[in-house]
Amino acid sequence: MMRILRTTSENPDFRSLVSELDKYLALRNGDANDFFVQFNKVDQIKHVILSYENNLVVGCGAMKEYAPDSMEIKRMFVPAEQRGKGIASIVLKELERWAKELGYKKSVLETGNDMQEAVGLYKKCGYKVIPNYGQYENVADSVCFEKVL
């Protein structure tokens, strides 16, 4: 049975999944990884969603304020052996629900343009491609999305 938990970045299960995510991204991003690492610190993240199946953590996602009306989705991850079960969609929808409860009007996010699984997820969940924002503005390997909540 799937269980969703709202927590913070202090949660040890979140920290464990983020460690796996960082290793995965280091392999995927290669030399470019050092640039992205600086924007993926979790110490300032106060809104985290964890997904559990039979008491095993199977996915995570987080958000932090991007602008007074916008949250930025961060640290979305489902371990390889858990993929294909819809976990990422569940986590993303719960983040959106939470952002709306907090009064935010939209969410934004960045992913790699070669990460087709992530790009597909965000498009399927109603996100639209936007011009790269902030620190990703001139990064050719990035694709940014937005969704009005």
MIKE-935500 format. One line per 4 residues: number of its first residue (from 0); for each residue x, y, z of C-alpha. Coordinates in steps of 0.02 Angstrom, whole numbers, plus 32768, in hexadecimal, padded with zeros to 4 digits. Example, Ala and Ser with C-alpha at 12.3 -4.5 7.8 and 13.67 -1.06 7.14 Angstrom:
BEGIN
0 = 8267/7F1F/8186  82AC/7FCB/8165
***
This chain:
BEGIN
0 = 8000/8000/8000  8041/80AD/7FCF  8056/812E/8059  8085/81E6/8041
4 = 80E1/824A/80C6  80F8/8307/80CE  819C/832D/8124  823A/8398/811A
8 = 82E7/8381/80D2  8322/8346/817E  82C8/82A0/8165  8349/8211/815B
12 = 82E6/81B5/80D3  82EA/8253/8068  83A4/8267/8087  83C1/81B2/8053
16 = 8360/81C5/7FAF  83B7/826B/7F8A  845F/8213/7F9F  8427/8192/7F1D
20 = 83E8/821E/7EAC  848D/827C/7EB8  84EF/81E0/7E85  8477/81C2/7DF3
24 = 8486/8278/7DB8  8544/8276/7DC6  8547/81E5/7D4B  84C4/8232/7CD7
28 = 850A/82E3/7CD7  85C4/82BA/7CD0  8632/8355/7CCF  859A/83C9/7CD4
32 = 8564/8385/7D7D  85CC/8401/7DE2  8563/8490/7D9D  84BD/8441/7DCF
36 = 84F5/8406/7E7C  84FB/84B9/7EBD  843F/84CC/7E9F  840C/8428/7EF0
40 = 8436/8444/7FA6  83AC/8407/8018  83D1/8468/80B7  8356/84F2/8088
44 = 82C9/847D/8053  8239/8478/80CC  81B7/841D/8062  81DB/8367/8035
48 = 816A/82DB/7FFC  819B/8226/8019  8140/8191/7FD1  8142/80EA/802C
52 = 810C/803E/7FF6  8106/7FBB/8080  8170/802E/80EF  81F8/803C/8069
56 = 821B/80EA/8027  8201/80E2/7F6B  8202/8197/7F31  821B/824C/7F60
60 = 8205/82FD/7F26  821A/83A7/7F75  81F1/845D/7F57  8231/8505/7F8D
64 = 81F4/85B5/7F6E  822E/85FA/7EC8  81C8/869C/7EC8  813E/86DE/7F38
68 = 80BC/8684/7ECD  8126/85EF/7E93  8175/8551/7ED7  8207/84FA/7E83
72 = 81FE/843C/7E7B  82A3/83ED/7EB0  82F0/8342/7ED4  8271/82D4/7E7C
76 = 82AF/8220/7E82  8270/816E/7E79  82F2/80E1/7E85  8305/807E/7DE3
80 = 82B6/7FE0/7E2B  8218/8042/7E5B  81FD/809D/7DB6  8167/807F/7D46
84 = 80EA/8079/7DD7  80AE/812E/7DCE  810A/8160/7E6D  8156/81FF/7E24
88 = 80AB/823B/7DE9  8062/821E/7E96  80F1/827D/7EEA  80E4/830D/7E6D
92 = 8028/831D/7E83  803A/8320/7F40  80BE/83AA/7F32  8047/840E/7EC5
96 = 7FB8/83F5/7F40  8027/842E/7FD0  8063/84C7/7F6E  7FAE/84FA/7F4E
100 = 7F85/84E5/8007  8016/855A/802D  7FCF/85DC/7FB5  8042/85C8/7F20
104 = 7FFC/85E0/7E71  807A/8581/7E07  810E/850D/7E0C  81AC/8510/7DA5
108 = 8237/8491/7D8E  82D2/8466/7D2C  830F/83C0/7CEA  838D/8385/7C6B
112 = 834F/8386/7BB7  8398/82D7/7BA1  8337/8292/7C37  82A5/8257/7BCE
116 = 824E/81FB/7C5C  8245/829C/7CC2  8214/8307/7C2C  8188/828B/7C05
120 = 814B/828C/7CBA  8140/8348/7CC2  80E6/8357/7C1A  806D/82CC/7C4D
124 = 8048/832B/7CEF  801C/83CC/7C94  80C1/842B/7C9A  80EB/849D/7C07
128 = 819A/84C3/7BC8  81CF/8575/7BF0  826E/85D8/7BCC  82F9/85A1/7C40
132 = 82F3/8609/7CDE  836F/864A/7D5E  8411/85E9/7D69  83DA/8578/7CD8
136 = 83BF/8608/7C5E  8455/85E4/7BEE  8466/8529/7C11  844B/84CB/7B6E
140 = 8435/8423/7BC8  83A5/8462/7C33  82EB/846A/7C0E  8277/84CB/7C82
144 = 81BE/84B2/7CA2  812E/850D/7CF4  8080/84DD/7D2C  7FF6/854F/7D68
148 = 7FAB/8502/7E04
***
